[in-house]
Amino acid sequence: MATTHTGTEDLGKLILRISLGVMIVLHGIAKVTGGVDWLVGMIEKAGVPGALGYLVYVGELLAPLLLIVGVWTRLAAVVIAGNMVVAVVLVHMAQIFSLNKQGGWALELQGIFLFAAIAIALLGAGRFSVGGARGRFN
């Protein structure tokens, strides 16, 4: 049984891609303007080479820009999801089972970013993208 593909599905993918991409790229801009020395130090304390801290620019600048325009969308979404896992492990592990003052999960922002990225990796870019619905990695 074939499924029908509607424009609303592609519009939904576009909205998801742009909203996640813009929200993540703002974090990347903050790292460009404020630096990542604190992150490099945190990574070194975890026993990992500090130079890997600069990969945050890939996860928070390059990958979200690829999402926004819709090129290599699935790969970009996987990079963002990986970036969020690293952020949770390095910065937020103490909060993983905590609730905030309003009763929500303490990591709801990170959770939304992570699960939206996973959804985009599974769904692809849709036809409202530079890569097109059938584009490579889209």
C-alpha positions, -999 to 999 in steps of 0.1 A, spaced: 0 0 0 15 33 -11 13 64 11 4 97 -3 28 125 2 13 159 10 27 194 10 19 198 46 44 170 55 71 189 37 60 222 54 62 205 88 97 192 80 107 227 69 94 243 101 111 217 122 144 221 104 144 259 105 133 261 141 159 236 154 186 251 131 180 287 143 179 278 180 211 257 178 230 283 157 223 309 183 242 288 208 270 285 182 271 323 177 274 327 215 304 303 214 320 323 186 316 356 205 323 342 240 349 316 232 351 279 241 380 279 265 356 268 293 344 239 271 380 229 262 389 228 299 358 207 307 366 182 280 402 179 292 389 172 328 369 144 313 402 129 299 395 137 263 419 159 242 408 195 246 411 202 209 379 182 204 361 211 221 364 230 189 341 205 172 313 224 190 315 248 160 306 219 137 276 209 159 264 244 166 272 264 135 278 242 104 253 215 111 224 239 119 231 260 88 230 228 67 196 220 84 182 254 77 190 253 40 183 216 37 216 201 25 230 169 39 201 172 64 201 138 79 239 139 85 236 174 100 208 162 123 229 133 135 258 157 142 234 179 162 221 149 181 256 138 189 265 173 200 235 173 224 245 139 239 280 153 246 265 185 261 243 164 284 272 141 295 297 169 300 275 197 315 241 183 326 245 148 340 237 159 375 203 172 363 193 142 341 167 129 366 157 163 380 127 184 376 127 222 374 107 245 397 77 244 373 76 206 374 91 200 340 122 180 332 154 201 341 168 192 307 137 198 286 156 223 263 184 198 257 158 170 253 138 189 227 170 197 208 181 160 209 148 145 200 140 171 172 174 163 157 166 125 158 132 132 142 149 152 114 175 124 109 146 100 104 123 122 84 148 139 61 146 174 47 115 172 26 110 189 -8 113 225 6 151 223 8 181 230 -14 188 193 -15 153 184 -24 132 155 -11 154 130 -29 187 147 -24 217 130 -10 213 124 27 180 142 26 
